[in-house]
């Protein structure tokens, strides 16, 4: 349940676990190396713009004061540091903050929109149109050929990083059809034995990842230079730099490695 707290309501939640977001990232307590702090611990160093109560967690947006005992971390990098039980909570908070910062005006009439108490929903002040957090379904596919896997890199990746192929689901398309199409378009290969692996919310900015494994069927690698700058087969003994945990891309690759 989501509520936007008014100033007089904040006094009741001073000891709640809180995530503090600035425009540059998430604030982390430098003493305990955690982004989860009590509200009163962080609020004294923060110029607050808004406070969202999401269940037992407070999500605060604003500006960190100079000299505060906190440092700011990129949200994606922070996922590697938090305990597994806190990741879903952090992912949800990142998505809400991203959506809240971008969706401020009604696309129908131009009016301002605001959260409705009790839901992750916004309503236009003028025409009452409802807005919901957007999710963009995407597929990610790890292709196997015996003891090899196909990995590729986008020009947008950190230098040296290779990952599984991925792309967005198109209109009127199933996730399975999208996986087959993306592989053919990006590297020119045909695949078979497509198997569901799992899903992951990945709010960078609003993806919902649907992961598959597949087996190589036929074809030679011919990359789409608009999407991929390199793609090749790797054995488990010659793997390049890989995407970090807890991304589902890394889970796919680690699952393959552990089978041998």
C-alpha positions in Angstrom: 0.0 0.0 0.0 1.4 3.4 -1.0 0.7 6.6 0.7 2.1 10.1 0.1 2.8 11.5 3.6 1.9 15.0 4.5 4.3 17.0 6.9 2.1 16.3 10.0 2.1 12.6 9.2 5.8 12.3 9.1 6.1 12.6 12.8 4.5 9.2 13.2 7.1 7.3 11.1 10.4 8.7 12.3 11.8 5.2 13.1 10.7 3.5 9.8 13.3 1.9 7.5 13.9 4.5 4.8 15.6 4.8 1.5 16.8 8.3 0.6 17.0 9.2 -3.1 18.8 12.2 -4.6 18.9 13.1 -8.3 22.3 11.3 -8.5 21.4 8.0 -6.8 20.7 6.4 -3.5 22.2 7.6 -0.2 24.2 5.0 1.7 25.2 5.3 5.4 29.0 5.4 5.4 29.2 3.8 8.8 27.2 0.7 8.1 27.3 0.7 4.3 23.6 0.3 4.0 21.0 2.4 2.1 18.3 1.3 4.7 18.4 3.7 7.6 15.8 5.1 10.0 13.9 8.2 8.8 15.2 10.4 11.6 18.8 9.2 11.0 18.8 10.5 7.5 16.2 13.4 7.5 18.5 15.7 9.5 20.9 15.7 6.5 18.3 15.8 3.7 16.3 18.5 2.1 13.0 16.6 1.6 10.8 17.0 -1.5 8.5 14.0 -1.0 7.9 11.0 1.3 6.2 7.9 -0.1 5.2 5.2 2.4 5.3 1.8 0.6 4.2 -0.7 3.2 6.8 -0.7 6.0 9.4 1.3 3.9 9.7 5.0 3.4 11.0 6.3 0.1 12.3 9.9 0.4 13.3 12.1 -2.5 15.3 15.3 -2.1 18.8 16.6 -1.8 21.6 15.5 0.4 23.3 18.2 2.5 27.0 18.7 2.2 29.0 17.1 5.1 26.4 14.4 5.7 27.7 11.0 6.8 26.3 9.4 3.7 27.6 8.8 0.1 25.6 8.5 -3.1 25.6 5.3 -5.1 24.2 4.5 -8.5 21.1 2.4 -7.9 22.1 -0.5 -10.3 25.5 -0.8 -8.6 23.9 -0.8 -5.2 21.9 -3.9 -6.0 25.2 -5.9 -5.8 25.8 -4.8 -2.2 22.4 -5.3 -0.5 21.3 -8.5 1.1 19.1 -10.7 -1.1 16.0 -10.1 1.0 16.3 -6.4 0.4 16.8 -6.5 -3.3 13.1 -6.7 -4.3 12.3 -3.8 -2.0 15.1 -1.7 -3.5 14.1 -2.6 -7.1 10.5 -1.6 -6.3 11.7 1.7 -4.8 13.9 2.5 -7.8 11.0 1.9 -10.2 8.6 4.1 -8.2 11.1 6.9 -8.0 12.0 6.7 -11.7 8.3 6.7 -12.6 7.4 9.5 -10.2 10.1 11.7 -11.6 9.1 11.3 -15.2 5.3 11.1 -15.1 4.1 14.4 -13.8 1.6 15.7 -16.3 -1.5 14.2 -17.9 -1.0 13.0 -21.5 -4.7 13.7 -22.3 -5.2 17.2 -21.0 -1.9 18.5 -19.6 -3.0 18.7 -16.1 -0.8 17.8 -13.1 -1.1 14.3 -11.7 -0.7 13.0 -8.2 -0.5 9.7 -6.3 -3.7 8.1 -5.1 -3.3 7.0 -1.5 -3.3 3.2 -1.1 -2.0 2.3 -4.7 0.9 2.7 -7.1 -1.5 4.8 -9.2 -1.7 8.5 -10.2 -4.7 10.5 -11.2 -5.0 13.8 -13.2 -6.3 16.7 -11.2 -8.4 18.0 -14.1 -9.8 15.0 -16.1 -9.3 12.2 -13.6 -7.4 10.0 -16.0 -5.5 7.2 -14.2 -1.8 6.5 -14.7 0.0 3.3 -13.7 3.7 2.4 -13.5 4.8 1.3 -17.0 6.6 -2.1 -17.5 8.3 -2.9 -20.7 8.5 -6.7 -21.2 11.8 -7.9 -22.6 13.3 -11.3 -23.4 16.9 -12.5 -22.7 18.2 -15.7 -24.2 21.2 -17.8 -23.5 22.0 -19.9 -26.5 23.9 -23.2 -25.9 26.0 -25.3 -28.4 27.3 -28.3 -26.5 29.8 -26.9 -23.9 29.7 -23.4 -25.5 27.4 -20.4 -25.1 26.9 -17.4 -27.3 27.6 -14.1 -25.7 27.5 -10.6 -27.3 28.1 -7.1 -26.4 26.3 -3.9 -27.1 28.2 -0.7 -27.7 26.4 0.6 -24.6 27.9 -2.0 -22.3 30.8 -1.3 -20.0 34.0 -2.1 -22.0 34.9 -5.8 -22.0 31.5 -7.0 -20.8 29.6 -9.7 -22.8 26.1 -10.9 -22.0 23.2 -13.0 -23.3 21.1 -11.6 -26.2 18.1 -9.5 -25.2 15.4 -7.4 -26.7 11.9 -6.0 -26.2 8.7 -7.9 -26.9 7.0 -6.4 -29.9 3.3 -5.6 -30.3 1.1 -8.7 -30.6 4.1 -10.9 -29.9 4.5 -13.7 -27.4 7.7 -13.8 -25.3 8.7 -17.0 -27.1 8.3 -15.5 -30.6 10.2 -12.4 -29.4 13.1 -14.6 -28.3 13.3 -16.4 -31.7 13.0 -13.2 -33.6 15.6 -11.3 -31.5 18.2 -14.0 -32.0 17.6 -14.1 -35.7 17.8 -10.3 -36.1 20.8 -9.7 -33.9 23.1 -12.6 -34.8 21.5 -14.4 -37.7 21.1 -17.8 -35.9 18.2 -20.2 -35.7 17.5 -21.7 -32.3 15.4 -24.7 -30.9 14.4 -26.2 -27.6 13.5 -22.8 -26.1 13.1 -23.3 -22.3 11.7 -20.8 -19.8 14.3 -19.9 -17.1 12.7 -17.1 -14.9 11.8 -13.4 -14.7 13.2 -10.3 -13.1 12.0 -6.8 -12.6 14.8 -4.5 -13.9 13.8 -0.9 -13.5 16.6 0.6 -15.7 14.4 2.3 -16.6 11.3 0.0 -16.6 12.1 -3.4 -18.0 10.5 -6.7 -17.0 12.9 -9.4 -18.1 11.7 -12.9 -19.2 14.7 -15.3 -19.5 15.0 -18.3 -21.6 17.7 -20.9 -22.5 17.8 -22.2 -26.1 19.9 -24.6 -28.2 21.7 -23.7 -31.4 20.0 -25.1 -34.4 21.7 -23.7 -37.5 23.3 -20.6 -39.1 26.5 -18.6 -38.9 26.9 -15.5 -36.8 26.1 -12.3 -38.7 25.6 -9.4 -36.3 23.3 -6.5 -36.6 25.8 -3.6 -36.2 23.0 -1.3 -35.1 22.4 -3.5 -32.0 25.5 -5.6 -31.5 29.2 -4.8 -31.9 30.5 -8.3 -31.3 29.1 -11.8 -30.7 31.0 -15.1 -30.4 30.9 -18.6 -28.9 32.6 -19.1 -25.5 33.4 -22.2 -23.5 33.1 -22.2 -19.8 36.9 -22.1 -19.6 37.3 -19.0 -21.8 34.5 -16.7 -20.6 34.9 -12.9 -20.9 34.0 -10.4 -18.3 30.3 -11.0 -17.4 27.4 -8.9 -16.2 27.4 -8.7 -12.4 24.9 -10.3 -10.1 22.1 -10.0 -9.3 21.1 -9.5 -13.0 19.2 -12.4 -14.5 21.8 -12.4 -17.4 24.4 -13.5 -14.8 22.0 -16.0 -13.3 21.6 -17.6 -16.8 25.3 -17.8 -17.4 26.1 -19.2 -13.9 23.4 -21.8 -14.3 25.1 -23.0 -17.4 28.5 -23.1 -15.8 27.3 -25.1 -12.8 26.0 -27.9 -14.9 29.5 -29.1 -15.7 
